[in-house]
Amino acid sequence: MRRFLIETLNEQVECCEFWLIAGATGSGKTRLLQQLPRAVDLEGLAKHRGSAFGSLLEPQPAQIDFENQLALELLRLAPQAGPVLLEDEGRLIGRLYIPDVLRQRMEQAPLLVLDYPVEDRVQVVLEDYIIDLGERYRRARGEHGFAAHWEKLRSDLFRTRKRLGLERHEQISRQLDLAFQQQQAGDGIEGHRLWIRRLLEEYYDPMYRYQLERRAGRKFAQGTREHLADVVSQHLGRIG
């Protein structure tokens, strides 16, 4: 079975056309993928959101299980016409690596680029990493969930200190702590917007611009999630 799935993965990667959903952190790439037919959610298969802050409560699968599930997903889509939609990823999703055969195809794939101003992206991060992730910790850890969520984000932020620089890391870390203190005191979650925005502008956005410039694939379309969903729908309608 394992050999069959490896051969299936290689065969399907070679014969499939791929389009990548690109966009700066917080632009909602996964949200768009979930709206689209013929999409494979690599981060969902990897049980990781694909960034320094991307680990979830459940452990990631073994590499072999990740590749097996990826092969099954591509096999499921094989009878249908049209490109397979993937999120633009680095080589690693958490501790799992994207198989080289797929990585090489992704490097050449056309790009659908999400384009949102920073305030919209702050809102997405707030929803995903403060509201949603906070609720997951509350359900899993009960009364200890809030402190565990806080410590998790502090630990994730610590891993960015080299690229951020020690001074900026300390500043953003203090802003994160203050936001959690305000939340704990009953003042809501709005305080998180400050440190999230700084992290986007000073850490993630420069990396995104650099990586986008190195992409060999042509920019096929650019815009909001609604616009790109329409582009995909119209394309699939023409070939269906």
N, C-alpha and C positions, 0 to 999 in steps of 0.2 A: 504493500500500500504506500509506504514512504517513497519508494522508487517511482511509483506511478505518479505521485503528487509532485515530485521534483521534476519529472519529465513533463508533466502537465503545466507546471508553472513556467518552465522554460519555453515550451511550445506556445502557450497563450501570450506570454510577454512578447515573443517574436512576431506573432501574427496580429496582435491588437494594435489599434491606434490609440494613443493616449493624449488627453488634454489635461493641463495642470491648472488648478485654481490657486492663484498667487494673490498676495496682498500683505500689507503690513500687519503686525500683531494687533489683534482686536478688530480686524475688519470683518470677522465672521465667516472665515473660510469653511469651517466645519458646518456651520449653519446652512450655508449654501449647498454644500455637498449633500446634506440630508434632504434637500428639496429636489434633487436631480435624479432622473433615471440614469442607469448605467454608471453609477458612482460606487467607488470602493473607499471606505473610510479607513485609511491605514492607521490613524491614531486610535480609532475604535478597536481595531484588531489588536493593536499593541497595548491597549489599556493605558494610554499615556497621551497627554495633550501636546507633546512635541516641543516643549520649551524648558528652560531652567526651572519653571514653576509647574511643569506639566504632570508630575507624579500624582496618582490618585490613591485612594485608600486601599483598593484591591491590588495585589501584586501583578506585575506583567507576566505574560505567558513565557514559556521557554521559546527560544529562537525557532526550534523545529516546529512547534505548534503554531507560531505566528506565520511561518512560511506555508504550512499546511492549510491554514484558514485562508491565506491569500490565494493559494492555488484553487481552492474550492470556490472562492468568490469570482475569480476570473473564468473558471469553468462554467459557473452559473450564468455569466453574461455572454458567453461565447456564441450562443445561437442567435443573439440579437445583433442588429446592424447599428453601427455608429461608434464613435470614440468612447473609451472608458475614461471617466473623470476621476482624477486623483488630486489630493491637496499637495501643493509644492512642499516638499520636505527636505531636510538635510539628510546626510547619510544615516544618522541615528535617530530613532524615536525612543527616547529614554535610553535603555541599555540594549535595545534591539536594533539590528541593522537591516536596511533595505537590501534585498539581494542584488548583487552587482548587475545581473542581467536586466533587472527593472530599473535600477539607478541609471544605467547608461541610456535607456530609452527616455527616461524622464528628463535627462539633461538636454535633449533635443526637442522635447514636446512643445507644441504651441501653448501660449499662456492666456488664461482669462484672468485679468487683474482687477481685483476689488479695490475701489478707490473711495475712501471715507476720510473726512477731517478727524483730527485727533479727538475732539470731544465725543464724537460718535464711538470711536474705538475705546475710549475710557469707559463708556457706558457698557460696552460688551464685556470688557475685562472685569468690571465691577459685578456684572451679573454672573459671569462664569466662575470667578475666583473668590469673590466675597460672598455673594448670595448663595449660589448653587453649591460651591465647595463647602461653605460654612454649614449649610443644611446637611450635607453628607456627613460631616464630622459630628454634628449634633445627633443624627440618627445612629451613627456607629458608636459614639463614645459617651452619649448622654451628657451629664453635667460637666464632664471633662472635655467635651467637644470643642468648646470655644477656645480654651487654652491650647489644645492640640492644633487647631486650625491656625492660631496666631503663631505658634512655634514653627509650624510647617512653613509658613510664608517667610518668617525671619530666616530660617535655615536656607530656603531657596534663594532669598536675596543675598545671603552671604556668599553663595557660589558665583555671584556676578561681580564680586568686589574687584577682581583683577582687571577686568575690562572697564568697569566704571571708574576705577581709581578709588583709593581708600577714603579720600575726603568726601567725594560724592556718595560713596556707599554709606558712610556714616550719617550723612545728612538724610538720605532717603530712608535709612533704617530708623532714624528718630521719627521721621514723618509717619512711617508705618506703625511704630509703637504708639504714637499719639492717636492715630486713627482708631486703633483697637481699644485704647483706653477710653476714648470718647464713645465708641460703640458699646463698650462694657458699662459705661455710666448711663446708657440709655439715650444718647444723643444721635443715634442713627448711624448710617454708613457713609454719609457724604464726605467725611474727612478722608476717606480712602482715595478720593479722586486726585488729591494732590500728589501723593507718592506714585500712584499708577501713571499719571500723566508724565511725571519726570522720568519714570522708568521707560516708558514708551519712547519719549523724545531723545533721551540720552543714552539708552542702551539698545533697545530693539530696532529703532528706525535706522540708525547708521548701518547696522548689520544687514537689514533688509535691502537698503539701497545698494550696498556693495554686492550682495548675492544676486539681486535682480539684474545688475549690469553684466554679470558674468554668465547669465543664462543664454544659451545658444538659440533656444526656441523663439519664434517670432511672437510678438504680442498680438493675439487674435482679436481681443476685445477688452474694453476697460469700462468700469462703471460700478453701479450699485449691485447688490445681490439680485434685486428684481430685474435689472437690465440684463445681467449675465444669464440668469435663468431663462429669460426670453430668447437670448442668443442661442443657447443650447437647444431649447424647444424648437425654434425655427429650423435649426440645422438638422435635428433628428426628423422633423416633419418632412424635410425635402428628400431625405434618403430612406424614409420609412415606406 
